Amino acid sequence: MTLRLPSPCLRAVAAAALPLAALLAAAPSQAQYKIVGGDGKVTYSDRMPSSSEGRVSALGARTAAAAPAVELPFELRKVAGRYPVTLYVSTGACEPCDAGRSLLRQRGIPYAEKQVQSPEDSEALEKLSGGRDAPTLTIGTQVVRGVSADLWNSYLDAAGYPRDSRLPANYQPPAPTAIIERREVAVAPAAAPRPVAPSPAPPLAPASTGGIRF
């Protein structure tokens, strides 16, 4: 079901499609974000860094034991089931993306975050929304490109989300993921070459004894 509100005047923001940085074996097991500072120094954090701290990459789900799921209040769970909220962002520095996250968190909206981590993700976002704007918000089937507090709140109001946060104090949002799910493909080891049997030696010609040769 599409929420019907006046068509917005959207501000396009170019989305950066950056590949996901490779994970380091020494990364802390509880870290969810990898931050590469301007001086090249790499740090890890379990909180969402601001764009001013450097280039940020999501590490995906925690490698340690996952935190227990927190059940949402009934009314919030009901509206979230009918009109799930997804935020599409870039992985690089993006002030509009940070503003969009802050708006959703301050209002207490349970949402999933999808990141443009590859050219394939950019193409998927364009097919979904008709553009490559960051951020892009979906509320059910309603797509909102660009960030606008008034516009986002209007759609969230129409969907039935409460104005004030009703999230439990210990609620933790799910870790960001790529738009296109990636699966590791196991590469089979190269088969060892089969030993080659030596060719049989040709029979030796009989030695000449100086007799008659026929």
DRENSE-996837 format. One record per residue (C-alpha): residue number from 0; residue in three letters; x, y, z. Coordinates in steps of 0.25 Angstrom, whole numbers. Each point is the difference from the previous one (the first is absolute). Example, Ala and Ser with C-alpha at 12.3 -4.5 7.8 and 13.67 -1.06 7.14 Angstrom:
@num 0&residuo Ala&x 49&y -18&z 31
@num 1&residuo Ser&x 6&y 14&z -2
***
This chain:
@num 0&residuo Met&x 0&y 0&z 0
@num 1&residuo Thr&x 6&y 14&z -4
@num 2&residuo Leu&x -2&y 11&z 10
@num 3&residuo Arg&x -6&y 12&z -8
@num 4&residuo Leu&x 6&y 14&z 3
@num 5&residuo Pro&x 3&y 11&z -9
@num 6&residuo Ser&x 12&y -2&z -9
@num 7&residuo Pro&x 13&y 5&z 6
@num 8&residuo Cys&x 10&y 9&z -5
@num 9&residuo Leu&x 12&y -9&z 2
@num 10&residuo Arg&x 15&y 5&z 1
@num 11&residuo Ala&x 9&y -10&z -7
@num 12&residuo Val&x 13&y -4&z 7
@num 13&residuo Ala&x 10&y -8&z -8
@num 14&residuo Ala&x 2&y -14&z 6
@num 15&residuo Ala&x 14&y -5&z 1
@num 16&residuo Ala&x 2&y -14&z -4
@num 17&residuo Leu&x 12&y -5&z 7
@num 18&residuo Pro&x 4&y -15&z 2
@num 19&residuo Leu&x -1&y -6&z 13
@num 20&residuo Ala&x 14&y 1&z 7
@num 21&residuo Ala&x 6&y -14&z 3
@num 22&residuo Leu&x -1&y -4&z 15
@num 23&residuo Leu&x 13&y -2&z 8
@num 24&residuo Ala&x 2&y -12&z 8
@num 25&residuo Ala&x 3&y 9&z 12
@num 26&residuo Ala&x -13&y 7&z 0
@num 27&residuo Pro&x -7&y 0&z 14
@num 28&residuo Ser&x -11&y -10&z 0
@num 29&residuo Gln&x -10&y 10&z 5
@num 30&residuo Ala&x 3&y 11&z -10
@num 31&residuo Gln&x -10&y 3&z -10
@num 32&residuo Tyr&x 7&y 11&z -8
@num 33&residuo Lys&x 14&y 2&z -5
@num 34&residuo Ile&x 5&y 15&z -1
@num 35&residuo Val&x 11&y 4&z -9
@num 36&residuo Gly&x 5&y 14&z 4
@num 37&residuo Gly&x 6&y 11&z -9
@num 38&residuo Asp&x 14&y -5&z 5
@num 39&residuo Gly&x -3&y -14&z -4
@num 40&residuo Lys&x -2&y -5&z 14
@num 41&residuo Val&x -10&y -11&z 2
@num 42&residuo Thr&x -9&y -1&z 12
@num 43&residuo Tyr&x -12&y -8&z 3
@num 44&residuo Ser&x -13&y 4&z 8
@num 45&residuo Asp&x -13&y -7&z 4
@num 46&residuo Arg&x -7&y 14&z -2
@num 47&residuo Met&x -4&y 7&z -13
@num 48&residuo Pro&x 12&y 10&z -2
@num 49&residuo Ser&x -3&y 14&z -6
@num 50&residuo Ser&x 5&y 3&z -14
@num 51&residuo Ser&x 10&y 9&z 6
@num 52&residuo Glu&x 8&y -11&z 6
@num 53&residuo Gly&x 4&y -6&z -13
@num 54&residuo Arg&x -4&y -10&z -11
@num 55&residuo Val&x -10&y -10&z 7
@num 56&residuo Ser&x -2&y -15&z -4
@num 57&residuo Ala&x -10&y -9&z 7
@num 58&residuo Leu&x 5&y -13&z 5
@num 59&residuo Gly&x -13&y -7&z -1
@num 60&residuo Ala&x -6&y -9&z 11
@num 61&residuo Arg&x 9&y -1&z 13
@num 62&residuo Thr&x 9&y -12&z 1
@num 63&residuo Ala&x -3&y -2&z 15
@num 64&residuo Ala&x -13&y -5&z 5
@num 65&residuo Ala&x -11&y 8&z -5
@num 66&residuo Ala&x -8&y 9&z 9
@num 67&residuo Pro&x -13&y -6&z 4
@num 68&residuo Ala&x -12&y 5&z -9
@num 69&residuo Val&x -8&y 11&z 7
@num 70&residuo Glu&x -15&y -1&z -2
@num 71&residuo Leu&x -6&y 13&z -5
@num 72&residuo Pro&x -13&y 5&z 7
@num 73&residuo Phe&x -12&y -5&z -7
@num 74&residuo Glu&x -5&y 12&z -7
@num 75&residuo Leu&x 14&y 3&z -5
@num 76&residuo Arg&x 2&y -14&z -5
@num 77&residuo Lys&x -14&y 1&z -7
@num 78&residuo Val&x 3&y 12&z -8
@num 79&residuo Ala&x 14&y -5&z -3
@num 80&residuo Gly&x -5&y -13&z -5
@num 81&residuo Arg&x -10&y 8&z -10
@num 82&residuo Tyr&x 10&y 11&z -4
@num 83&residuo Pro&x 14&y -4&z 2
@num 84&residuo Val&x 10&y 11&z 0
@num 85&residuo Thr&x 14&y -2&z -8
@num 86&residuo Leu&x 10&y 11&z -1
@num 87&residuo Tyr&x 10&y -1&z -13
@num 88&residuo Val&x 13&y 7&z 2
@num 89&residuo Ser&x 14&y 1&z -5
@num 90&residuo Thr&x 12&y -6&z 7
@num 91&residuo Gly&x 8&y 13&z -1
@num 92&residuo Ala&x -1&y 14&z 7
@num 93&residuo Cys&x -14&y 4&z -2
@num 94&residuo Glu&x -6&y 11&z 9
@num 95&residuo Pro&x -14&y -2&z -6
@num 96&residuo Cys&x 1&y -15&z 4
@num 97&residuo Asp&x 4&y 4&z 14
@num 98&residuo Ala&x -12&y 9&z 1
@num 99&residuo Gly&x -9&y -10&z -5
@num 100&residuo Arg&x 5&y -10&z 11
@num 101&residuo Ser&x -1&y 10&z 11
@num 102&residuo Leu&x -15&y 3&z -4
@num 103&residuo Leu&x -4&y -14&z 0
@num 104&residuo Arg&x 8&y -3&z 13
@num 105&residuo Gln&x -6&y 12&z 8
@num 106&residuo Arg&x -14&y -4&z -4
@num 107&residuo Gly&x 2&y -14&z 4
@num 108&residuo Ile&x -2&y -6&z -14
@num 109&residuo Pro&x 4&y -15&z -1
@num 110&residuo Tyr&x 7&y 0&z -14
@num 111&residuo Ala&x 9&y -9&z -8
@num 112&residuo Glu&x 13&y 7&z -7
@num 113&residuo Lys&x 4&y -4&z -13
@num 114&residuo Gln&x 13&y 5&z -6
@num 115&residuo Val&x 5&y 3&z -14
@num 116&residuo Gln&x 13&y -8&z 1
@num 117&residuo Ser&x 2&y -4&z -15
@num 118&residuo Pro&x -5&y 4&z -14
@num 119&residuo Glu&x -10&y -11&z 1
@num 120&residuo Asp&x -6&y 6&z 12
@num 121&residuo Ser&x -1&y 14&z -7
@num 122&residuo Glu&x -7&y -7&z -12
@num 123&residuo Ala&x -10&y -7&z 10
@num 124&residuo Leu&x -3&y 13&z 7
@num 125&residuo Glu&x -3&y 7&z -13
@num 126&residuo Lys&x -9&y -12&z -4
@num 127&residuo Leu&x -7&y 2&z 13
@num 128&residuo Ser&x -1&y 15&z 1
@num 129&residuo Gly&x 2&y 5&z -14
@num 130&residuo Gly&x 13&y 7&z 5
@num 131&residuo Arg&x 13&y -1&z 7
@num 132&residuo Asp&x -3&y 10&z 11
@num 133&residuo Ala&x 6&y -1&z 14
@num 134&residuo Pro&x -7&y -1&z 9
@num 135&residuo Thr&x -13&y -7&z -6
@num 136&residuo Leu&x -11&y -4&z 10
@num 137&residuo Thr&x -10&y -11&z -2
@num 138&residuo Ile&x -13&y -1&z 9
@num 139&residuo Gly&x -7&y -12&z -5
@num 140&residuo Thr&x -1&y 2&z -15
@num 141&residuo Gln&x 2&y 15&z 1
@num 142&residuo Val&x 13&y 5&z -5
@num 143&residuo Val&x 6&y 14&z 4
@num 144&residuo Arg&x 13&y 4&z -6
@num 145&residuo Gly&x 8&y 11&z 7
@num 146&residuo Val&x -1&y 4&z 15
@num 147&residuo Ser&x -11&y 10&z 5
@num 148&residuo Ala&x -4&y -1&z 14
@num 149&residuo Asp&x -14&y 6&z -3
@num 150&residuo Leu&x -2&y -10&z -11
@num 151&residuo Trp&x 5&y -12&z 7
@num 152&residuo Asn&x -8&y 3&z 13
@num 153&residuo Ser&x -13&y 2&z -9
@num 154&residuo Tyr&x 2&y -14&z -6
@num 155&residuo Leu&x 3&y -6&z 13
@num 156&residuo Asp&x -12&y 7&z 6
@num 157&residuo Ala&x -9&y -5&z -11
@num 158&residuo Ala&x 5&y -15&z 2
@num 159&residuo Gly&x -3&y 1&z 15
@num 160&residuo Tyr&x 13&y 1&z 6
@num 161&residuo Pro&x 0&y 7&z 14
@num 162&residuo Arg&x 6&y 14&z 1
@num 163&residuo Asp&x 8&y -3&z 13
@num 164&residuo Ser&x 9&y -12&z 1
@num 165&residuo Arg&x -6&y -13&z 6
@num 166&residuo Leu&x 12&y -8&z -3
@num 167&residuo Pro&x 5&y -8&z 12
@num 168&residuo Ala&x 12&y 5&z 7
@num 169&residuo Asn&x 9&y -12&z -3
@num 170&residuo Tyr&x -4&y 0&z -15
@num 171&residuo Gln&x 11&y -1&z -10
@num 172&residuo Pro&x -2&y 2&z -15
@num 173&residuo Pro&x 4&y -11&z -9
@num 174&residuo Ala&x 14&y 2&z -7
@num 175&residuo Pro&x 0&y 6&z -14
@num 176&residuo Thr&x 1&y -9&z -11
@num 177&residuo Ala&x 3&y 1&z -15
@num 178&residuo Ile&x -13&y 2&z -9
@num 179&residuo Ile&x 4&y -13&z -8
@num 180&residuo Glu&x 3&y -12&z 8
@num 181&residuo Arg&x 14&y -5&z -2
@num 182&residuo Arg&x 3&y -15&z 2
@num 183&residuo Glu&x 14&y -5&z 1
@num 184&residuo Val&x 3&y -10&z -11
@num 185&residuo Ala&x 10&y -11&z 5
@num 186&residuo Val&x 11&y -2&z -11
@num 187&residuo Ala&x 3&y -15&z -1
@num 188&residuo Pro&x 15&y -3&z 1
@num 189&residuo Ala&x 7&y -3&z -13
@num 190&residuo Ala&x 1&y -15&z -2
@num 191&residuo Ala&x 14&y -6&z 1
@num 192&residuo Pro&x 5&y -4&z -13
@num 193&residuo Arg&x -1&y -15&z -3
@num 194&residuo Pro&x 14&y -7&z 0
@num 195&residuo Val&x 3&y -4&z -14
@num 196&residuo Ala&x 5&y -14&z -2
@num 197&residuo Pro&x 13&y -1&z -7
@num 198&residuo Ser&x -1&y -5&z -14
@num 199&residuo Pro&x 6&y -14&z -2
@num 200&residuo Ala&x 14&y -1&z -6
@num 201&residuo Pro&x 1&y -5&z -14
@num 202&residuo Pro&x 6&y -14&z -2
@num 203&residuo Leu&x 15&y 0&z -2
@num 204&residuo Ala&x 5&y -4&z -13
@num 205&residuo Pro&x 8&y -13&z 0
@num 206&residuo Ala&x 15&y 3&z 1
@num 207&residuo Ser&x 7&y -3&z -13
@num 208&residuo Thr&x 9&y -13&z 1
@num 209&residuo Gly&x 7&y 2&z -14
@num 210&residuo Gly&x -9&y -11&z -6
@num 211&residuo Ile&x -9&y 1&z -12
@num 212&residuo Arg&x -11&y 11&z 0
@num 213&residuo Phe&x -13&y -4&z -7
***
